[in-house]
Amino acid sequence: MLVVTDNMHEKFVSTGSAVTGKIPDQSTNDDCGRIVRDLKVVPISQVDAKNLLVSNHYLHSFPGGTKLNFGIFYQSILKGAITLGVGPFLGYGLIDKATPEDCITLTRLWLEDDLPRNSESHVIGILLRSLQKETSLKFVLAYSDPAAGHLGTIYQATNWIYTGLSSATPLYDIGDGTLHHSRSLAHGLGTHSIRYLTSQGINVKTVPQMAKHRYIYFLDDSWQSRLTVPVLPYPKKRSDIDERG
């Protein structure tokens, strides 16, 4: 596995929620391409990743079970973050005879809006190539939230396999202003049992959620034949369908 150490990011500007520094002119395709090529994906501390994502990602939370934290840098400026971790319970069961050690889930991805539009696909490509080279992982899972208007366009652009909608699972409201996934709640409080938490004086409410679009990327192509669910066409916006036809 890739090892994230606290000293690997010390030479970079890492200021948590404060992302400073101006991106150069992007008036031409050459300008944009040069900026994208200069982006680096570097391990950062979990503290820095959490500060950045809680402040800037639309969910304003940090996923429980996070194993890997990466910063996206332009020169010495921190411009985004990616985290990977355990993901949904039994997600590895999509692949016949897989174990939890065979997979990891991309749980957060956020980049500053002033980066060129193809920056996300570039950094995901760097990440996947690094996972192939440096780990024994066989596949990566990712989920896109239709409730937030997300179809997983970035995963489509980087050739992930679409496997339909996941099972809808609720989030938990414990009155702290943040909606928690069951795994995050368990990591923070030791359990996500509503009965137990209520007995401890914690008022828990479940908040129903929509099913999410589910994508998979095989780091080892030979494992694709072990996929236990159908491969489906990518979901598209209604306007895209209308334009085609």
PyMOL commands that set and color helices and strands:
alter all, ss='L'
color gray80, all
select helices_A, chain A and resi 6-9+29-37+46-56+91-94+100-102+119-134+146-148+153-157+182-189+194-199+221-226+238-244
alter helices_A, ss='H'
color red, helices_A
select strands_A, chain A and resi 39-43+66-74+77-85+103-111+139-144+161-165+171-173+179-180+205-207+213-218
alter strands_A, ss='S'
color yellow, strands_A
deselect
rebuild
show_as cartoon
